[in-house]
Amino acid sequence: MQLLSISLGSWLVGSMSLLLVLSAAEGHWATVSGVNSATIIGLVITALLFSLAYAPLLSWLRRRMGGCRPALLFPFASAVILNAPVFLIEILAIGRTLVPSEALACIVTFLLMGTAFGIGFVWNYQDAAL
């Protein structure tokens, strides 16, 4: 239950950051009708799926490392290593389906979401027994 709460919390951080960045770029609050709705819906669903995928990776890493030491490894693993395919897809989509600012906003969203999950994971499991 705790991992699900951390996943949903990191998903909310990522989704809110994406809406905030898109709102700042547009000059008004981004709504589903104001932005390509297929893009927003796809990003929200993908972000939710990835936030649920962080838990198995970090649980495996915790067992492998024998705990949550070094603590910075966990946010790095969830933010950069697990999201590497997303970053590659976003970079390759520039000029085809995304403008550079939208791709960068999506990359930053996934970085924030992974970092939030990694920090929550370490905070929750740093003193827990294996």
TAGIBEL-V525979 format. One line per field, one symbol per residue. ss: DSSP state (a for helix, b for strand, c for the rest). phi: phi as a letter, one per 40 degrees, with the letter a starting at -180 (. if undefined). burial: + if it has 24 or more other C-alpha atoms within 12 Angstrom, else -. A space follows every 10 residues. Layout:
ss: ???
phi: ???
burial: ???
This chain:
ss: caaaaaaaaa aaaaaaaaaa aaaaaacccc ccccccaaaa aaaaaaaaaa aaaaaaaaaa aaaaaccccc aaaaaaaaaa accaaaaaaa aaabcccbca aaaaaaaaaa aaaaaaaaaa aaaaaccccc
phi: .ccccccccc cccccccccc ccccccgacc bcccbdcccc cccccccccc cccccccccc cccccgibbc cccccccccb cccdcccccc ccccgbbbcd ccccccccdc cccccccccc ccccbcbccc
burial: --+--+++++ +++++++++- ++-------- --------++ --++-+++-+ +++++-+++- ++----++-- +-++++++++ -++--++--+ ---------- -+++++++++ ++++++++++ ++--++----
